[in-house]
Amino acid sequence: MAENKSSLSGSRSYEELGEYWDTHSLADHWDQTSPAEFELDIKSSALYFPVDRLLADKLRAAAASAGDWPSTTTR
């Protein structure tokens, strides 16, 4: 997790982030939020196919060490 990625919770890892939001509500921080604008690409799609378990495990490990999702690493 990038340093200071979660400014509301002060989390330093995804595990800490999950633990924080398990016991807190965004309503506790509503005054610290700001409006956001974004666009959605509704044309995108996903293609799923079987992969050997050993290869999938290696892909997950490579993605984790790079801080990415396996789908990002695959691309």
N, C-alpha and C positions, 0 to 999 in steps of 0.2 A: 504494500500500500504506500502510495506517495506520501511524503511528509506533509502533515497538516491537511490531508485531503478531506477530512471530516471536521470542519471547524465548529459545528454545533456540539458534537459529542466529545471532541478532543481525542478520539480513538487513534491508536497507532497501528492497528491491524484490523482485518475484516472480522476476526473473532471478537475483538473488543467492541467494534461497531455493532455487531449483532447483539452482544450482551447489553449494550447501552440501550438500543432501541427496543429490546425485549421488556425493558422496565420504564421507558419514557414515551412520551407522545410528542408529535410535532406541535401540538397545541401549547406545550410548555415553552416553545421557542418561536411562536408565530410572529412576535414582534421583531425577531432577528432575520426574518425572511424578506425576500424582495421578489417582485414579479419577474417572470422569465418568459422569453419567447423562443420558440423552436418550431421546426418544420418536421413533418413525418414523410418518409418515402414509402407510400403504401404500395409501390410497385415491387418492392423487394420480396424475395422468397427464400426458402431454405430447401436444400436437397439432402435427404438422409439416406445413408447406405450402410450396410454392415461392414465392420472393420474387425480384423483379428484382435482379440483381447490384448495380447502382448504389444501390438502396435499402438492400440488405443492407450494403454498405460504409459508407453513411452511418450506419446503425444501429450497426454495430460501432464506428465512430469516436465517436459520441455516448456509447455505453456506456463506452468506454475513458476518455474525458475525465471521465466521472462516477465512474469507478472501479467500474463495475458490469459484470455480464454482459449481453450483448445481450437475453437472455430477460427479465431484470429490467427493463431499459429499455423493452422492448416493452409490458410490463404497465402 
